[in-house]
Structure formats: C-alpha cells, structure tokens
Amino acid sequence: MYELNHAIEIAEDIIGDRFGISTSQWKRYRYDIRSLKDLKEHEIVDSAYAQILKYARHPDLRTTGSEKGEYFKICLQDHVILRTIDNHPELKLLSFMVYVVTHELLHVVRFARFVQSFYASENERIKEEALVHRLTHELLRHLKLPGMHETLNFFSEKVQVETFKGGGIQR
C-alpha cells in the first residue's frame, strides 16, 4: 500500500505542476484509485494494468438533483502488475506504479476538462492513447526514482492501445 500511496502522491504532484492543479483543486477531479482487493468482479481484468470506469456517481456520495455526481474509478489490476514485475526483475514496483498512475490520471484530467471524450471513437482513442503515452514519458523522463529509466524503456517497447469495455476504458 505504501507504493500505491507514494505513486499517487508523485503522480498528482507532477501532473499538478504541469497543468497548474493545486492540492485543493484535485478535489474537483472526481476520481478514485482502487487496488484489486477493493474491486468488484466486473472491475477486474486479466489483460490490463489498470482500467478506468466512469460511473454516474460515487456510491458513497450523496448528491442533489442539481449536482453532477459522475466520477472516474481507476481500477488497478495488482495481479497483472505484480506478474509483470516478477517477470521483469529490472523493473521496480514504485517506478512502475508511478508510470501507471500518472498515465491513468492524465486520462482523467483530459476527460474531466473535456479535452477528450470518454466515449471516443476507436480512431480517437488510438490518438488519445499515443498522446497520453507521450505525455507520461515527457513528465517522467527526468524523475529521479530508482527503476524509472527501466520502466520508461519497458513502456516504450509496449505501447498498448486502450479500449472501451463495459462502460469504461480498459488498458
């Protein structure tokens, strides 16, 4: 859990600096990051590091009829992440998690700012994925974190296009 919390903190700081999002402004971006133990069965996939789902409202959030309640849930697929780390000893868990969380938070920021539609066409999704992949590399390339160079190399060789499935984005 330490790695996840630390990865979220690093990712929010880096993205906040790049896009001018203060700590208090992050609350406007309605999102949640959950690991495998907190996911429902339909939120678990075996072919992705993370999956972004868009819900009408957070199940714990009480809203009035005039309030927007939709939010994005980043569903981390721990079993896929740990399998990758086990199969690639050059990768470090924290730097890998920073990459995954940064990448997914970039999507959330772009969706929330209406820069990119969550319900994009396949062609638009391919373009969006390439752009977010490039932005993630740009934001993390100078980060002094053990294993970050290896993580960036790993993702450079494995560009994966996200697809929308079950009302969410799956990576």
Backbone bond lengths (Angstrom), bond angles and torsions (degrees), N, CA, C in turn:
res aa  C-N    CA-C-N  psi(-1)  N-CA   C-N-CA  omega(-1)  CA-C   N-CA-C  phi
1 M - - - 1.452 - - 1.530 111.08 -
2 Y 1.332 116.38 -31.10 1.454 120.03 178.24 1.523 110.13 -57.95
3 E 1.345 117.53 -45.39 1.456 121.26 -178.09 1.524 110.64 -60.84
4 L 1.332 116.74 -42.72 1.459 119.62 -178.95 1.526 111.00 -65.13
5 N 1.310 117.43 -49.47 1.473 120.02 179.77 1.525 111.37 -60.91
6 H 1.319 116.77 -41.10 1.463 120.72 179.04 1.530 110.20 -66.97
7 A 1.337 117.14 -41.03 1.466 121.19 178.51 1.530 111.07 -62.36
8 I 1.320 117.30 -41.83 1.469 121.11 178.42 1.525 110.08 -63.18
9 E 1.310 116.52 -44.40 1.469 120.93 179.42 1.527 111.13 -60.19
10 I 1.322 116.78 -46.65 1.475 121.40 179.42 1.520 110.23 -62.82
11 A 1.337 117.09 -48.02 1.466 121.37 -177.76 1.528 111.28 -61.90
12 E 1.324 117.22 -45.90 1.471 119.92 179.17 1.522 111.07 -62.09
13 D 1.324 117.78 -40.26 1.471 120.86 178.85 1.527 111.12 -63.09
14 I 1.323 116.56 -46.98 1.468 121.03 -177.62 1.527 110.78 -65.24
15 I 1.331 116.62 -47.09 1.463 120.16 -179.92 1.524 110.27 -68.29
16 G 1.330 116.92 -39.49 1.457 120.84 177.24 1.518 112.01 -58.69
17 D 1.331 116.68 -44.16 1.469 120.89 177.90 1.530 110.92 -62.68
18 R 1.313 116.81 -42.97 1.473 121.69 -176.63 1.523 112.35 -69.30
19 F 1.324 117.37 -38.89 1.457 121.18 -174.17 1.528 113.95 -109.95
20 G 1.337 117.17 8.17 1.461 120.55 177.21 1.517 113.60 66.42
21 I 1.328 116.77 41.06 1.459 122.02 178.93 1.528 108.12 -103.91
22 S 1.311 116.42 115.36 1.467 120.05 179.28 1.529 109.62 -78.69
23 T 1.318 115.49 169.18 1.461 120.38 179.15 1.520 110.75 -57.13
24 S 1.325 117.49 -43.86 1.467 119.91 -179.61 1.528 111.72 -70.24
25 Q 1.314 117.97 -30.22 1.469 120.84 179.70 1.528 112.42 -71.34
26 W 1.325 118.47 -23.21 1.465 120.43 178.09 1.527 110.84 -58.89
27 K 1.341 116.88 -26.15 1.469 120.32 -179.90 1.525 111.81 -65.65
28 R 1.321 117.49 -23.61 1.464 121.38 178.28 1.526 111.84 -70.87
29 Y 1.319 115.72 -25.45 1.461 120.21 178.76 1.518 107.03 -86.55
30 R 1.292 115.92 102.22 1.467 120.58 -174.98 1.521 109.34 -78.24
31 Y 1.313 114.24 100.36 1.452 119.78 178.33 1.509 109.36 -148.28
32 D 1.287 114.26 162.52 1.449 123.14 179.44 1.519 106.54 -139.95
33 I 1.302 117.82 142.03 1.462 121.93 175.55 1.515 107.07 -117.81
34 R 1.315 116.11 120.81 1.465 121.53 -177.14 1.516 110.55 -126.39
35 S 1.311 115.01 144.06 1.458 120.67 175.64 1.524 109.10 -94.77
36 L 1.304 115.94 174.95 1.459 123.41 -171.30 1.521 113.73 -51.49
37 K 1.326 117.51 -41.88 1.463 120.52 -176.08 1.528 112.84 -62.89
38 D 1.324 117.26 -21.16 1.459 121.50 -178.31 1.529 114.09 -103.24
39 L 1.334 116.76 6.93 1.465 120.16 -176.39 1.516 111.86 -94.70
40 K 1.325 114.28 149.61 1.466 121.18 172.54 1.526 107.67 -82.43
41 E 1.299 116.28 162.24 1.469 120.88 -175.58 1.529 112.54 -54.39
42 H 1.338 117.68 -42.71 1.467 120.54 -177.50 1.541 112.33 -72.09
43 E 1.327 117.78 -9.93 1.468 121.51 179.49 1.530 112.47 -94.40
44 I 1.313 116.71 -0.17 1.462 122.22 -177.80 1.522 109.55 -102.25
45 V 1.320 115.08 129.16 1.463 121.78 175.96 1.528 108.33 -130.33
46 D 1.316 115.99 157.94 1.462 120.35 -179.04 1.518 113.49 -104.54
47 S 1.313 117.25 -3.18 1.459 120.35 -173.23 1.526 113.27 -116.47
48 A 1.319 117.40 19.10 1.457 120.04 -174.81 1.522 110.82 -145.35
49 Y 1.325 116.42 155.53 1.468 121.76 174.10 1.524 110.39 -83.15
50 A 1.326 114.98 -30.25 1.462 120.62 179.92 1.513 108.40 -156.14
51 Q 1.293 114.93 158.94 1.453 121.91 177.40 1.527 107.17 -137.32
52 I 1.321 116.37 132.41 1.466 119.70 176.18 1.518 107.49 -102.91
53 L 1.317 115.09 125.55 1.454 120.98 175.27 1.519 108.45 -115.69
54 K 1.310 115.69 146.06 1.458 120.66 178.19 1.518 107.10 -111.23
55 Y 1.323 115.25 124.53 1.460 121.52 179.98 1.521 109.30 -113.86
56 A 1.332 115.40 153.67 1.464 120.74 178.99 1.520 111.02 -61.72
57 R 1.332 116.69 -36.88 1.462 120.55 176.66 1.523 108.27 -160.64
58 H 1.311 115.38 157.39 1.461 120.73 175.07 1.525 107.60 -67.22
59 P 1.331 118.76 133.60 1.469 119.60 -177.05 1.526 113.95 -60.93
60 D 1.330 118.39 -23.29 1.460 121.65 -179.74 1.527 112.66 -95.64
61 L 1.319 116.87 -1.36 1.460 121.22 -175.40 1.524 110.31 -96.95
62 R 1.315 115.75 125.58 1.464 120.47 175.26 1.527 107.15 -94.98
63 T 1.313 115.58 123.76 1.459 119.27 179.50 1.521 109.27 -126.64
64 T 1.321 114.23 156.16 1.463 119.33 173.87 1.516 107.27 -89.79
65 G 1.297 117.05 170.86 1.457 121.35 -178.50 1.511 114.17 -59.88
66 S 1.326 118.13 -26.97 1.460 121.10 -177.65 1.529 113.07 -88.35
67 E 1.325 117.17 -11.08 1.458 119.99 -178.00 1.517 111.27 -89.93
68 K 1.339 114.47 139.51 1.451 119.28 173.33 1.523 107.10 -77.43
69 G 1.297 116.76 133.31 1.446 119.14 -176.98 1.505 113.73 -122.11
70 E 1.343 118.78 -1.82 1.450 118.69 -176.41 1.526 111.05 -65.79
71 Y 1.325 113.54 149.21 1.448 118.56 179.12 1.513 109.56 -151.13
72 F 1.339 114.46 164.40 1.454 122.22 -179.51 1.521 108.94 -106.31
73 K 1.296 115.67 135.23 1.458 120.77 178.01 1.520 107.90 -114.86
74 I 1.329 115.42 116.61 1.454 121.16 175.41 1.519 106.57 -89.32
75 C 1.315 115.72 114.82 1.464 122.77 -176.98 1.523 108.49 -102.78
76 L 1.318 116.36 100.65 1.457 120.46 179.54 1.522 109.68 -74.31
77 Q 1.295 115.35 135.62 1.465 121.76 -178.31 1.534 108.02 -101.61
78 D 1.319 115.83 80.26 1.465 122.66 -174.56 1.524 112.14 -51.52
79 H 1.322 116.78 -43.28 1.457 120.88 -176.37 1.532 111.47 -62.22
80 V 1.322 117.95 -35.92 1.458 121.63 178.87 1.534 109.33 -74.82
81 I 1.317 116.76 -41.94 1.467 121.51 178.73 1.527 110.30 -61.90
82 L 1.323 116.95 -49.53 1.468 120.18 -177.81 1.528 111.94 -66.15
83 R 1.316 117.14 -35.60 1.466 120.38 176.49 1.531 110.22 -62.65
84 T 1.326 116.52 -41.55 1.468 120.98 178.57 1.517 110.40 -64.94
85 I 1.330 117.79 -44.79 1.468 121.87 178.90 1.534 109.99 -61.11
86 D 1.331 117.13 -42.61 1.466 121.35 178.62 1.524 112.20 -62.95
87 N 1.330 116.63 -36.19 1.467 121.13 -177.98 1.518 113.86 -84.04
88 H 1.328 117.19 -10.24 1.470 122.20 -178.72 1.530 108.52 -133.38
89 P 1.337 117.04 84.01 1.470 120.23 -175.05 1.530 114.75 -61.51
90 E 1.321 117.37 -15.82 1.463 119.94 177.64 1.525 111.99 -74.09
91 L 1.326 116.77 -16.40 1.467 120.98 -178.82 1.523 111.19 -86.45
92 K 1.311 115.88 141.87 1.462 122.79 176.90 1.525 108.29 -108.15
93 L 1.317 116.65 137.45 1.460 121.35 -174.54 1.528 112.41 -57.49
94 L 1.322 118.97 -46.72 1.461 120.32 -176.78 1.525 111.38 -62.04
95 S 1.318 118.31 -48.25 1.469 119.52 -178.39 1.531 110.66 -65.02
96 F 1.325 117.44 -36.22 1.457 121.49 177.77 1.532 110.20 -64.12
97 M 1.329 115.76 -44.81 1.465 120.53 178.83 1.533 111.15 -64.30
98 V 1.319 117.39 -38.73 1.465 120.67 177.86 1.528 109.44 -60.55
99 Y 1.331 117.12 -42.69 1.461 119.90 178.47 1.532 110.58 -61.22
100 V 1.320 116.77 -52.13 1.464 121.26 -176.36 1.532 110.74 -60.50
101 V 1.324 117.23 -47.74 1.466 120.65 -178.04 1.528 110.76 -66.25
102 T 1.324 117.82 -42.49 1.467 120.93 178.16 1.525 110.03 -59.89
103 H 1.305 115.98 -47.38 1.468 121.22 -179.72 1.536 110.81 -57.95
104 E 1.311 116.56 -48.64 1.467 119.92 -177.46 1.527 112.01 -69.71
105 L 1.332 117.76 -37.86 1.470 119.97 177.45 1.530 111.55 -66.66
106 L 1.317 117.10 -32.80 1.470 119.35 174.93 1.531 110.15 -60.96
107 H 1.323 116.43 -42.68 1.468 118.99 175.86 1.521 110.68 -60.42
108 V 1.324 116.97 -46.40 1.466 120.63 -178.54 1.528 110.57 -58.79
109 V 1.317 117.48 -45.79 1.465 121.05 179.76 1.524 109.80 -61.41
110 R 1.314 116.95 -43.68 1.463 120.29 -179.51 1.533 111.78 -66.76
111 F 1.335 117.16 -38.32 1.472 120.02 176.35 1.524 110.25 -66.92
112 A 1.323 116.78 -46.69 1.470 121.49 -175.84 1.530 111.66 -65.74
113 R 1.323 117.08 -31.61 1.466 120.86 178.01 1.525 112.20 -87.79
114 F 1.308 116.91 2.69 1.462 123.51 -179.95 1.521 112.78 61.00
115 V 1.337 116.44 28.19 1.458 121.28 173.95 1.527 108.69 -76.28
116 Q 1.321 115.39 -32.97 1.454 122.54 178.99 1.520 108.53 -135.61
117 S 1.314 116.03 137.51 1.459 120.23 177.70 1.522 110.09 -79.43
118 F 1.307 116.34 137.40 1.456 121.16 175.15 1.528 110.13 -63.47
119 Y 1.314 116.43 -31.13 1.461 122.33 -177.38 1.532 110.99 -101.78
120 A 1.309 116.24 48.78 1.457 122.15 -176.87 1.535 111.28 -75.11
121 S 1.325 114.12 159.99 1.465 119.94 174.59 1.530 108.48 -70.72
122 E 1.317 116.09 166.13 1.473 119.68 -179.96 1.517 111.32 -59.48
123 N 1.319 118.23 -41.64 1.457 121.87 179.15 1.534 110.71 -62.47
124 E 1.328 116.99 -43.67 1.470 120.89 177.88 1.524 111.27 -64.82
125 R 1.334 117.23 -38.27 1.471 120.62 178.93 1.523 111.20 -63.91
126 I 1.317 116.52 -39.78 1.468 120.49 178.46 1.527 109.67 -61.95
127 K 1.323 116.40 -45.59 1.471 120.96 178.19 1.528 111.04 -63.69
128 E 1.335 116.41 -42.98 1.467 121.18 179.74 1.525 110.62 -62.15
129 E 1.314 116.53 -44.60 1.454 120.22 -179.13 1.524 110.91 -62.65
130 A 1.319 117.89 -43.24 1.465 121.31 178.24 1.527 110.58 -61.98
131 L 1.339 116.48 -42.17 1.463 120.80 179.44 1.529 111.22 -64.89
132 V 1.325 117.69 -47.43 1.470 120.85 -179.05 1.525 110.50 -66.64
133 H 1.307 117.24 -36.69 1.465 121.13 175.82 1.538 109.48 -59.98
134 R 1.337 116.63 -46.65 1.472 121.62 179.59 1.538 111.07 -64.78
135 L 1.354 116.70 -43.07 1.466 120.36 178.42 1.531 111.55 -62.78
136 T 1.328 116.53 -40.58 1.467 120.61 179.29 1.518 109.82 -60.50
137 H 1.328 116.73 -46.85 1.468 120.60 177.79 1.524 111.35 -60.85
138 E 1.323 116.24 -44.40 1.460 121.19 -179.56 1.529 110.96 -60.02
139 L 1.328 117.00 -43.85 1.461 121.00 -177.83 1.527 112.66 -70.73
140 L 1.328 117.18 -30.50 1.465 119.96 -172.47 1.531 114.49 -102.45
141 R 1.315 118.64 -9.00 1.472 119.92 -172.12 1.529 114.31 -63.94
142 H 1.320 117.84 -25.83 1.468 120.15 179.76 1.527 112.78 -103.84
143 L 1.323 116.45 5.88 1.452 120.32 -179.29 1.523 110.42 -71.54
144 K 1.312 115.93 124.06 1.470 121.81 179.86 1.517 108.72 -85.90
145 L 1.324 115.53 88.44 1.448 122.10 -178.33 1.520 107.50 -141.85
146 P 1.330 118.01 127.96 1.461 119.66 -179.69 1.531 111.23 -53.28
147 G 1.323 115.21 127.92 1.452 120.87 177.66 1.518 115.11 88.81
148 M 1.330 118.94 -3.71 1.470 119.85 -177.73 1.526 111.39 -66.93
149 H 1.313 117.68 -40.74 1.469 120.40 178.71 1.531 110.30 -58.72
150 E 1.327 116.28 -45.40 1.465 120.95 179.26 1.528 111.77 -65.36
151 T 1.334 116.18 -38.00 1.458 120.59 178.33 1.528 110.84 -65.30
152 L 1.320 117.23 -44.19 1.465 120.35 178.21 1.525 110.96 -62.98
153 N 1.330 117.07 -40.14 1.467 120.31 175.81 1.522 110.89 -62.40
154 F 1.319 116.61 -42.79 1.465 121.11 179.24 1.526 110.73 -58.55
155 F 1.327 116.96 -47.76 1.463 119.98 -178.33 1.526 112.33 -74.46
156 S 1.328 118.29 -23.89 1.465 120.41 175.28 1.518 110.55 -64.80
157 E 1.314 115.35 -34.73 1.464 120.54 -178.39 1.517 112.01 -84.94
158 K 1.315 118.34 -13.40 1.459 121.73 -174.36 1.518 111.54 -128.77
159 V 1.320 116.45 61.38 1.459 119.61 176.84 1.524 107.04 -68.98
160 Q 1.318 116.17 119.69 1.454 120.88 -178.86 1.516 109.04 -115.80
161 V 1.292 115.73 129.01 1.450 120.90 179.13 1.514 108.50 -83.49
162 E 1.307 116.17 134.85 1.456 120.89 178.09 1.514 109.39 -82.10
163 T 1.309 115.51 146.12 1.454 120.78 175.33 1.514 108.55 -125.21
164 F 1.302 115.48 157.86 1.458 120.87 178.93 1.511 107.34 -96.54
165 K 1.293 115.94 128.76 1.452 120.76 -178.82 1.519 108.99 -146.29
166 G 1.275 116.18 136.73 1.462 119.51 175.66 1.513 113.37 57.76
167 G 1.319 117.49 34.44 1.462 120.56 178.33 1.510 112.96 83.17
168 G 1.324 118.28 5.71 1.456 119.84 -177.95 1.502 111.45 -136.02
169 I 1.313 114.85 178.18 1.453 120.16 174.26 1.509 106.06 -97.56
170 Q 1.288 115.86 136.38 1.455 119.47 177.97 1.514 107.59 -119.99
171 R 1.315 116.67 134.10 1.462 121.27 -179.65 1.498 109.77 -116.27
